């Protein structure tokens, strides 16, 4: 093999490595730790399982929280479902 063919092969492998590294980062999800007391704003609608207080009793339910709503942690008190 000549030097020119080695350079072409190297350039092709380098291009493939760059494309695969950039392309795969689009599909990687990150996990971010949010401490108690921090406020979150929803980026997209979220379907969630929740507890709803009905006539003084806690009942399980599901809701869809719309984009733009804020979510935060309530301190433990009578807000607990047990």
C-alpha positions in Angstrom: 0.0 0.0 0.0 1.1 3.5 -0.7 1.2 6.4 1.6 -1.7 8.0 -0.2 -4.0 4.9 0.4 -3.0 4.9 4.1 -4.0 8.6 4.4 -7.3 7.9 2.7 -8.0 5.0 5.0 -7.0 7.1 8.0 -9.2 10.0 6.9 -12.2 7.7 6.3 -11.8 6.1 9.8 -11.4 9.5 11.4 -14.6 10.8 9.7 -16.5 7.7 10.7 -15.4 8.1 14.3 -16.4 11.7 14.4 -19.8 11.0 12.9 -20.6 8.1 15.2 -19.5 10.1 18.3 -21.6 13.1 17.4 -24.5 11.0 16.2 -24.7 8.8 19.3 -24.7 11.8 21.7 -28.1 12.7 20.3 -29.6 9.5 21.8 -27.8 9.5 25.2 -30.1 10.5 28.1 -28.6 12.2 31.2 -29.8 11.8 34.7 -29.7 14.9 36.8 -30.1 14.7 40.6 -32.5 17.3 42.0 -32.2 18.0 45.7 -35.2 18.3 48.0 -36.6 21.8 48.0 -35.5 22.6 44.4 -38.2 23.7 42.1 -38.6 22.1 38.6 -40.4 23.4 35.5 -41.8 20.7 33.2 -40.3 20.8 29.7 -43.1 18.7 28.1 -46.4 17.2 29.3 -45.8 14.4 31.9 -48.2 11.6 32.8 -47.9 10.8 36.5 -49.4 8.6 39.2 -50.5 10.7 42.1 -52.4 10.7 45.4 -55.5 12.8 45.6 -57.2 13.7 48.8 -61.0 13.2 48.5 -63.2 13.9 51.5 -60.2 13.5 53.9 -59.0 10.2 52.4 -56.1 9.6 50.0 -57.0 7.9 46.7 -54.6 6.9 43.9 -55.1 8.6 40.5 -53.3 9.6 37.3 -52.9 13.0 35.8 -51.2 14.7 32.9 -49.2 17.7 34.0 -48.9 20.2 31.2 -45.7 21.8 29.9 -44.6 24.8 31.9 -46.0 23.7 35.2 -43.7 23.8 38.3 -43.1 20.8 40.5 -41.7 20.8 44.0 -41.4 18.7 47.1 -43.8 19.3 50.0 -42.4 18.7 53.5 -43.8 15.7 55.4 -46.9 16.6 57.3 -50.6 15.8 56.7 -49.7 15.8 52.9 -48.6 12.2 53.2 -51.1 9.6 51.8 -50.7 7.3 54.8 
